[in-house]
Amino acid sequence: MGLGIINGIKGQDWPNLANFQAENAKLAKPAPNENRVVFMGNSITIGWINSRPEFFANKPYVNRGISGQTTPQMLLRFRQDVIELQPKVVVLLAGTNDIAGNTGPSTLDMIMDNIKSMAEIATANDIKVILSSTLPAFDYPWKPGMEPAQKIVDLNKMIKAYADEKGHIYLDYFSAMADERNGLPKKYANDGVHPTVEGYKVMEPMVEKAIAQALKK
């Protein structure tokens, strides 16, 4: 292996740890009675605060979504971007980019392994876990022909089974948002993947209810 290649590998920040480093450093430790919640995810999560900042305003909610990310990338930054922020609850929304193959081919078992690892790290640190269903998608505009709809249905069954087994909360956005093709209708996502304001308005009361439930556990 040449020196140039080694330096190139060293120079990569594959999980994008740099993205939130400065914000994490500025974030104070939670106040004694603060019910901090970290939202961990991809473009659907970061798009939420961009489209609906009022939902996050004046709440102890910390958004740690990075566009395009897959579960192995999230797993690598989970300690920095979730555990070290000392939340009471983590809301994990992930999986669609793995199915799209954003960081290479991925089986459903591989996705679940990463989700399980994140849930186990959270549990080991006394953080309550909310496992969100992957949102419906009939096709990916950036990667057409992947036929994700059935894979997402199957992944969500696996996420729910794991949540039930471990006593985590399963947050089922899928059932509330899917159309007859098991995709996202236009009213909820113009491109069939990323929620519109209307889409996020469906998700908000559902996640609030799940957070309230988690805090009572």
Residue, then its C-alpha position, 0 to 999 in steps of 0.5 A: m500500500g503506497l503512502g498516498i493511499i495510507n494518508g488518504i485513508k487517514g484523512q477520511d471521516w467516514p462517519n462524519l464525526a466532525n459534523f456535530q463536534a463543535e455543537n456537541a462541545k457547546l452543549a451544556k450538560p443536561a439540567p437536573n430535571e431536563n428530559r433531554v432527547v436525542f434524535m439520531g438519524n439521516s436526512i429525514t431527521i435533520g430535514w425535520i428541524n429544517s422544515r419544522p424548527e418550531f417543533f424543536a424550539n424550547k424543548p430539550y430535543v437535540n437533532r443529530g441527523i446527517s443526510g445520506q447516512t447509513t446505520p454503520q456510520m451512525l453506529l460509529r458516531f453514536r457514542q459522540d453524538v448520543i451517549e456523551l450528550q447524556p439524554k434520557v431518551v434516544v429516538l433512532l430513525a434509520g435504515t432506508n439509506d442502507i437499503a439504497g446502498n449508500t455505503g455499499p450493499s447491505t442485507l437486512d440482517m446487517i442493518m439490524d445488527n447495527i440497530k441492535s448495537m446502538a440500542e445496546i450501547a444506549t441501554a448500557n448507559d441508562i438511555k431509553v430507546i425508541l426504535s422508529s419504523t423505517l419510513p415507506a419508500f416505493d423508489y429512491p430518486w437518487k438510485p432508481g430501481m432498488e425496489p425498496a418497498q417490500k424490503i422496508v416492510d420486512l425490516n420494520k417487522m424485524i425492528k418491531a420484533y427486536a423492540d418487543e423482545k428487549g422492551h424498547i418502544y417501537l414507533d410505527y410511522f410506517s402504518a400511519m403514512a404508507d399508501e397502497r404501494n407501500g410508498l410515501p404519498k406526494k402529500y407526505a413526501n414530494d420525492g417519495v422519501h423526504p417528508t413534507v411539512e405535512g409528513y412531519k405533522v403526522m410524525e410529531p404527535m406520534v413521537e411525542k407520545a412515544i417520548a412520554q411513554a419512554l420517560k415513564k419507564 
